Amino acid sequence: MNSFEYLCLKCLHSFRGERSISAIYHLFRGKKSSQTIQDANIFALVNVYGLFPDLNRTFLQQSIHVLQNQKLIHEIHNEHFELTQKGKIQLSNDDKLFYLAPYLNGYAYKDKSLTFWKRYSLLVQTLSNLAGKESTFIPIQYDDHVQSWVKNYLIGQRGISKKRLLKEIFNETNGLLTQLPANQATVFALKLTGYRHAGSTDEQISRTLKKDITWIQVEFQSALHFIIQRLDQKGAASTYKHLFVICRDLLERPLLTETTQKSLKLLHQGLNLVEIANIRRLKQSTIEDHIVEIAMHIKDFSITPYVKEDDVQAIKVVINNMQTHQLRKIKEKLNNSHISYFQIRLVLTRMGDSDESRQPAGS
């Protein structure tokens, strides 16, 4: 089994037949919809969110067919699958082979790590060439914003020799990479381009490390997410002064989507859901999506204005008893017309990862 098939199997195990393979597709691509974001959180799959932004749906379907043909999964209804006993054994064995680092978190770090890498890799390439007395070279990053950032950064570092600056960045990077598993550190280093040296492609690294290309991508993202996580910790600005500057503005960006931030601002002004929907000319259901997203990320955000405590407890009992995240099943079991899908989603969002309902069946 290759690593992509393993990741598909892992998602299907977590979904327990409650989501279709389209949910996996959107999850891997990092779709910024309320449904995909909530799926990533309630099924504890934030690690794989956005891992493969260019994923082809046909490739995903082919991988699902492979798993079917190997009798590792079976279809319970249209494009909804569950693991067979053989599949659960295979997943358990492959969990040891394909280790997903605890700091891998596509939802929290996907966008930040991509911008960090673009800035960092171009900065290293630029400094390396300038230190080698080479002022003309083809930049590995063509993004105008990234190139402008690197130029402005170097202007701000006048008075420091390029060799010294490069050495300081190397020392900071080395200090972080030595904390990583060897493969992740190696992948990160091999992708760097410098003076008279081209960074390796995923295919080349795959052959060097004898790992499939998908897993090289996972290891690279893991390394980036680890670095961003470390730079977001207290004291990082002094310990990693150059690397911290590269992502300082990125760390300040909220996880909330831009449209949800606008709704939150209106909430802070004391407006209710109907008023916000009218002002923003959006459906009330869209504003409800925003509330769910806010509750997901702002832990001190109270959901009591939207769902009574008695209803919270009633919903939790049904979720735990039925071991399901399917809204329709939960609502039918509640047999209570005044409890809405919106309220159920809020409770699902607030239930911790330790709750039994969040754990894959058989875990």
Helices and strands as residue ranges (DSSP letters): H 3-15, H 21-29, H 34-42, H 57-69, E 73-77, E 80-83, H 85-97, H 106-131, H 144-156, H 162-177, H 182-190, H 202-209, H 213-231, H 236-239, H 241-251, H 258-268, H 273-280, H 284-297, H 309-322, H 327-334, H 341-350, G 356-358
